[in-house]
Amino acid sequence: MPVHLSQITPSIFASLSLDGAQDFLGIGESPGGRELLFLIDGLGADAIEKYAEFAPAISRLHKFGKVRTSFPSTTATSLATLTTGELPGVHGMLGYTVQVPRSGGRILNALKWDERVDPINWQSVPTLFEKAAQAEISVSHVAAKRYENSGFTRAVFRGAQYLGANVVPDLIAQTKASLKATPSFTYLYVNDLDVAGHSDGVGSDKWIAALALIDSLYVALVKELPSKTRIWLTADHGMISADKKIVIGVDNPLADGIAVIAGEPRARHLYLDSARDSEFARNDVAELWREFLKDDVEVFTREEAIAASLFGEVISQEAFDRMGEVIVIAQKNVVLIDADREVKEGAMVGHHGGNSEIESQVPLLTTTLN
């Protein structure tokens, strides 16, 4: 049975007897009342298979299955899906950046945030962390200190005790401490692989070094954890390396009628000029992109995206308001560069956000410590 990212955390909390949490994965009762979810940002299912020799310890874990992420296959969307157990149309985290409704064209970068946006109002679905903490399950979030008070953390991870750690020994110590009590759940996050993938590409020397470092972190970590701790290892997205770059509006008509470009190079939210707020105008822009880029893209008007359940079958009013009026998904190894961000976006080798199998399939590995 295919596994979806939204099913992982509810199943783990169900194993800890959280009322209302559904065991979608059929994993049963927690063997020792201690559950660790280790998320490696950017580790695609294809990558751990192809480069297993550089992560021997992780590769020996039991392969529970491949997991499908939500669209877009990007950190902000995937982690909200993971922590709420809901699809993007419900939790409203529709991408790396989206236009803030009724803001005059202001863009919210979900990972960097904007102090003018209340994180709890923006992502109002209660997290599973909140529900578990209220049920007296010890819930901890171990990650770099810089994320602790971010708007994204408050939007998506609220309910967990944040245990900041910037170096491997501290990550291990904080994770060990977080799992002393029972029942307990710890979410451990590292992003070194994602950073290396963006800058140098999957399989580069820098990326392989990051993978090997994470494998050594795992080896050291398991030596310190209590027996019967069950470990789950997964990711938020995979990554492709770009080989064709299209700059929107440069030597092409793709910027015509577009007021705001959001999303990221593999998954664009396009917002039209206010004077063109109609289904006819959206169809017109969508057809222009289809004709010009042909099979390099998949294009949806907002109406088509909803009909196709691109963000799930249920669309909240908040998600509707934030959604691009036209949504463009790059295909093959194409990236769609925002002309205003051409230097930064064009310099990246690795990208994600699209709906390819490489980007949207991640591993789910598990073991229970003796």
C-alpha positions as CSV (number, residue, x, y, z in Angstrom):
1,M,0.0,0.0,0.0
2,P,1.4,3.4,-0.9
3,V,2.4,5.6,2.0
4,H,1.8,9.3,2.1
5,L,3.8,11.8,4.2
6,S,0.7,12.8,6.0
7,Q,0.2,9.3,7.4
8,I,3.6,9.0,9.2
9,T,3.2,11.1,12.3
10,P,-0.4,10.2,13.1
11,S,0.6,6.5,13.0
12,I,3.6,7.1,15.3
13,F,1.4,9.0,17.8
14,A,-1.3,6.3,17.6
15,S,1.4,3.8,18.7
16,L,1.8,6.0,21.8
17,S,-1.9,5.8,22.4
18,L,-2.8,9.3,21.5
19,D,-6.6,9.5,21.3
20,G,-7.9,10.3,17.8
21,A,-4.6,9.5,16.0
22,Q,-5.0,6.9,13.3
23,D,-2.5,4.1,12.7
24,F,-2.5,4.4,8.9
25,L,0.7,2.4,8.6
26,G,-0.4,-0.5,10.8
27,I,2.7,-0.2,13.1
28,G,0.9,-1.2,16.3
29,E,1.9,-0.3,19.8
30,S,5.2,1.4,20.5
31,P,7.7,-1.3,21.6
32,G,9.1,0.9,24.4
33,G,7.1,4.0,24.5
34,R,9.9,6.0,22.9
35,E,9.6,7.1,19.3
36,L,12.2,9.1,17.3
37,L,11.4,10.7,13.9
38,F,14.7,11.6,12.2
39,L,14.1,13.9,9.2
40,I,16.9,14.4,6.7
41,D,16.1,17.4,4.6
42,G,16.5,16.7,0.9
43,L,17.1,12.9,1.1
44,G,15.2,11.4,-1.9
45,A,14.3,7.8,-2.0
46,D,16.3,7.4,-5.2
47,A,19.4,9.0,-3.6
48,I,19.6,6.7,-0.6
49,E,19.4,3.8,-3.0
50,K,22.0,5.1,-5.4
51,Y,24.5,6.3,-2.8
52,A,24.0,3.7,-0.1
53,E,27.7,3.0,0.1
54,F,28.3,6.4,1.6
55,A,25.6,5.8,4.3
56,P,26.1,2.2,5.3
57,A,24.4,2.4,8.7
58,I,21.3,4.2,7.5
59,S,21.1,1.9,4.5
60,R,20.9,-1.1,6.7
61,L,17.7,0.1,8.3
62,H,14.5,-1.8,7.5
63,K,12.9,-0.3,4.4
64,F,9.3,0.3,5.4
65,G,8.5,1.7,2.0
66,K,8.7,4.7,-0.2
67,V,6.7,7.8,0.8
68,R,4.9,10.2,-1.4
69,T,5.1,13.9,-0.4
70,S,2.4,16.5,-1.1
71,F,2.7,19.0,-3.9
72,P,4.8,21.1,-3.9
73,S,7.7,18.9,-2.9
74,T,9.3,21.5,-0.7
75,T,10.2,21.8,3.0
76,A,7.6,24.3,4.1
77,T,4.7,22.2,2.7
78,S,6.1,18.8,3.6
79,L,6.9,19.6,7.2
80,A,3.4,21.1,7.7
81,T,1.9,18.0,6.2
82,L,4.0,15.9,8.5
83,T,3.2,17.7,11.7
84,T,-0.5,18.3,11.1
85,G,-1.3,15.0,9.3
86,E,-3.3,17.2,6.8
87,L,-2.8,18.0,3.1
88,P,-1.8,21.5,1.9
89,G,-5.3,22.5,1.0
90,V,-6.2,22.2,4.7
91,H,-3.1,23.5,6.4
92,G,-2.5,26.2,3.9
93,M,1.3,26.0,3.5
94,L,1.3,26.0,-0.3
95,G,4.9,26.5,-1.0
96,Y,8.3,28.1,-0.3
97,T,6.8,31.5,-1.1
98,V,3.2,32.7,-1.7
99,Q,1.5,36.0,-2.0
100,V,-0.1,37.3,1.2
101,P,-3.8,37.9,0.4
102,R,-4.9,41.5,0.3
103,S,-1.4,42.7,0.9
104,G,-0.8,44.6,-2.2
105,G,1.5,41.9,-3.6
106,R,3.7,41.2,-0.6
107,I,5.3,37.7,-0.6
108,L,5.6,35.5,2.4
109,N,8.8,33.3,2.5
110,A,7.6,30.5,4.7
111,L,11.1,29.6,6.0
112,K,12.2,33.2,6.6
113,W,8.8,34.5,7.6
114,D,7.5,38.1,8.0
115,E,6.8,39.6,11.4
116,R,3.6,41.2,10.0
117,V,2.1,37.7,9.6
118,D,0.8,35.9,12.7
119,P,2.1,32.2,12.4
120,I,-0.9,30.8,14.3
121,N,-3.4,32.6,12.2
122,W,-1.6,31.6,9.0
123,Q,-1.4,27.9,9.9
124,S,-4.3,27.5,12.3
125,V,-4.6,23.7,12.2
126,P,-3.6,22.2,15.5
127,T,-0.4,20.2,15.2
128,L,-0.2,16.6,16.4
129,F,2.6,17.9,18.7
130,E,0.1,20.1,20.5
131,K,-2.5,17.3,20.8
132,A,0.2,14.9,22.1
133,A,1.5,17.4,24.6
134,Q,-2.0,18.0,25.9
135,A,-2.3,14.2,26.4
136,E,0.9,14.2,28.5
137,I,3.2,12.7,25.9
138,S,6.6,14.2,26.1
139,V,7.2,15.9,22.7
140,S,10.5,17.4,21.7
141,H,12.0,19.1,18.6
142,V,15.8,18.9,18.2
143,A,17.3,21.1,15.5
144,A,19.6,24.1,15.1
145,K,19.2,26.9,17.5
146,R,18.5,29.5,14.8
147,Y,15.1,28.0,14.1
148,E,13.7,28.1,17.6
149,N,11.7,31.3,17.5
150,S,11.1,31.5,13.8
151,G,7.6,32.1,12.5
152,F,7.8,28.8,10.6
153,T,8.5,26.9,13.8
154,R,5.6,28.6,15.6
155,A,3.3,27.8,12.7
156,V,4.2,24.2,12.1
157,F,6.0,22.8,15.2
158,R,4.1,24.3,18.1
159,G,3.4,22.0,21.0
160,A,6.9,20.5,21.1
161,Q,9.7,21.5,23.5
162,Y,12.4,23.0,21.4
163,L,15.9,21.7,22.2
164,G,18.4,23.7,20.1
165,A,21.7,22.2,19.1
166,N,24.2,23.4,16.5
167,V,26.9,20.6,16.6
168,V,26.7,16.8,16.5
169,P,27.6,16.2,20.2
170,D,24.8,18.5,21.2
171,L,22.3,17.1,18.8
172,I,23.0,13.6,20.3
173,A,22.9,14.9,23.9
174,Q,19.6,16.7,23.4
175,T,18.0,13.8,21.6
176,K,19.1,11.4,24.3
177,A,17.7,13.7,27.0
178,S,14.4,14.1,25.2
179,L,13.8,10.3,25.2
180,K,14.3,9.7,28.9
181,A,10.6,9.9,29.8
182,T,7.8,7.6,28.5
183,P,5.7,8.0,26.5
184,S,8.0,10.3,24.4
185,F,8.3,11.4,20.8
186,T,11.2,13.3,19.4
187,Y,11.6,15.0,16.0
188,L,15.2,15.4,15.0
189,Y,16.0,17.5,12.0
190,V,19.2,18.1,10.0
191,N,19.5,20.1,6.7
192,D,23.2,19.7,5.7
193,L,22.3,17.5,2.8
194,D,19.7,19.9,1.4
195,V,22.3,22.8,1.6
196,A,24.9,20.7,-0.3
197,G,22.3,19.6,-2.9
198,H,21.3,23.1,-3.7
199,S,24.8,24.5,-4.0
200,D,26.6,21.6,-5.6
201,G,24.0,19.0,-6.7
202,V,23.1,15.5,-5.6
203,G,26.0,13.1,-5.8
204,S,28.6,16.0,-5.7
205,D,31.6,15.7,-3.4
206,K,30.0,18.1,-1.0
207,W,26.7,16.2,-1.0
208,I,28.4,12.9,-0.4
209,A,30.4,14.3,2.5
210,A,27.2,15.6,4.0
211,L,25.5,12.2,3.6
212,A,28.5,10.5,5.3
213,L,28.5,13.0,8.1
214,I,24.8,12.3,8.8
215,D,25.4,8.5,8.7
216,S,28.2,9.0,11.3
217,L,25.7,11.1,13.4
218,Y,23.3,8.2,13.2
219,V,25.9,5.7,14.3
220,A,26.9,7.8,17.3
221,L,23.3,8.6,18.2
222,V,22.0,5.0,18.4
223,K,24.8,4.2,20.9
224,E,23.3,6.7,23.3
225,L,19.6,6.1,23.1
226,P,17.5,3.9,25.5
227,S,16.8,0.3,24.5
228,K,13.5,-0.3,22.7
229,T,13.6,3.2,21.2
230,R,12.0,2.9,17.8
231,I,13.5,5.1,15.1
232,W,11.8,6.3,11.9
233,L,13.9,8.0,9.2
234,T,12.4,10.0,6.4
235,A,12.7,13.2,4.4
236,D,10.7,16.1,3.0
237,H,11.6,15.9,-0.6
238,G,14.2,14.7,-3.1
239,M,16.1,16.8,-5.6
240,I,16.9,17.1,-9.3
241,S,19.9,18.9,-10.9
242,A,18.8,21.6,-13.4
243,D,20.0,21.4,-17.0
244,K,17.7,23.9,-18.6
245,K,17.1,27.4,-17.1
246,I,14.3,29.6,-18.3
247,V,14.2,33.2,-17.0
248,I,10.6,34.4,-16.9
249,G,10.1,37.4,-19.1
250,V,13.6,37.5,-20.5
251,D,13.5,36.8,-24.3
252,N,10.1,35.4,-23.8
253,P,6.5,36.6,-23.2
254,L,6.0,34.6,-20.0
255,A,5.8,37.7,-17.7
256,D,3.0,39.3,-19.7
257,G,0.1,40.1,-17.4
258,I,1.8,38.7,-14.3
259,A,1.9,41.0,-11.2
260,V,3.7,38.7,-8.7
261,I,5.8,35.6,-9.2
262,A,6.1,33.3,-6.1
263,G,6.8,29.6,-5.4
264,E,10.2,28.4,-6.5
265,P,11.9,27.4,-9.8
266,R,10.3,24.0,-10.0
267,A,6.8,25.1,-8.9
268,R,5.5,28.6,-9.6
269,H,2.5,30.4,-8.2
270,L,1.6,33.2,-10.6
271,Y,-0.6,36.1,-9.6
272,L,-2.2,38.2,-12.3
273,D,-2.7,42.0,-12.5
274,S,-5.8,42.9,-10.5
275,A,-7.4,44.2,-13.7
276,R,-7.2,40.6,-15.0
277,D,-9.0,38.8,-12.2
278,S,-11.2,36.5,-14.2
279,E,-11.3,32.9,-15.2
280,F,-10.9,34.0,-18.8
281,A,-7.7,35.8,-18.0
282,R,-6.3,32.9,-16.1
283,N,-7.0,30.6,-19.1
284,D,-5.4,33.1,-21.4
285,V,-2.1,33.1,-19.3
286,A,-2.1,29.4,-18.9
287,E,-2.5,28.8,-22.6
288,L,0.4,31.2,-23.3
289,W,2.7,29.3,-21.0
290,R,1.6,25.9,-22.5
291,E,2.1,27.1,-26.0
292,F,5.5,28.6,-25.3
293,L,7.0,25.9,-23.1
294,K,5.1,22.9,-24.3
295,D,6.2,19.7,-22.5
296,D,8.7,21.5,-20.3
297,V,5.9,22.4,-18.0
298,E,2.5,21.4,-16.6
299,V,0.2,24.3,-16.2
300,F,-3.0,24.7,-14.1
301,T,-5.3,27.6,-13.6
302,R,-6.6,27.9,-10.1
303,E,-9.8,26.2,-11.1
304,E,-7.9,23.4,-12.8
305,A,-5.7,22.9,-9.8
306,I,-8.6,22.5,-7.4
307,A,-10.4,20.2,-9.8
308,A,-7.2,18.0,-10.1
309,S,-6.8,18.0,-6.2
310,L,-3.3,19.3,-6.7
311,F,-3.3,20.4,-3.0
312,G,-5.7,17.7,-1.8
313,E,-9.4,17.2,-2.1
314,V,-10.3,19.8,0.5
315,I,-9.4,23.4,0.0
316,S,-9.8,25.9,2.8
317,Q,-10.7,29.5,2.1
318,E,-7.2,30.5,3.3
319,A,-5.6,28.1,0.9
320,F,-7.8,29.3,-1.9
321,D,-6.9,32.9,-1.2
322,R,-3.1,32.1,-1.2
323,M,-3.0,29.9,-4.2
324,G,-1.5,31.2,-7.4
325,E,-4.1,32.1,-10.1
326,V,-1.9,30.1,-12.5
327,I,0.3,27.3,-11.2
328,V,3.2,26.1,-13.3
329,I,5.2,22.9,-12.6
330,A,8.5,22.4,-14.3
331,Q,9.1,19.1,-15.9
332,K,12.2,17.1,-16.8
333,N,15.2,19.1,-15.4
334,V,13.8,22.5,-16.3
335,V,13.8,25.4,-13.8
336,L,11.8,28.6,-14.1
337,I,13.8,31.5,-12.8
338,D,12.4,34.7,-11.4
339,A,14.2,37.5,-13.2
340,D,14.4,39.5,-10.0
341,R,16.2,36.6,-8.3
342,E,18.2,35.4,-11.3
343,V,21.6,35.5,-9.7
344,K,20.6,33.5,-6.6
345,E,18.2,31.0,-8.3
346,G,20.4,30.5,-11.3
347,A,23.4,29.7,-9.2
348,M,21.7,26.7,-7.6
349,V,22.5,23.3,-9.0
350,G,19.9,21.3,-7.1
351,H,16.2,22.1,-7.1
352,H,12.9,20.6,-5.8
353,G,9.3,21.5,-5.6
354,G,8.0,19.7,-8.7
355,N,5.9,16.6,-9.0
356,S,8.5,14.2,-10.5
357,E,9.2,10.9,-8.7
358,I,12.7,12.0,-7.8
359,E,11.4,15.1,-6.0
360,S,8.3,13.7,-4.4
361,Q,9.4,10.2,-3.3
362,V,11.3,9.9,0.0
363,P,12.3,6.9,2.1
364,L,10.8,5.6,5.2
365,L,13.3,3.5,7.1
366,T,12.9,2.1,10.6
367,T,14.5,0.0,13.4
368,T,14.0,-0.7,17.1
369,L,17.1,-0.6,19.3
370,N,17.9,-3.6,21.3
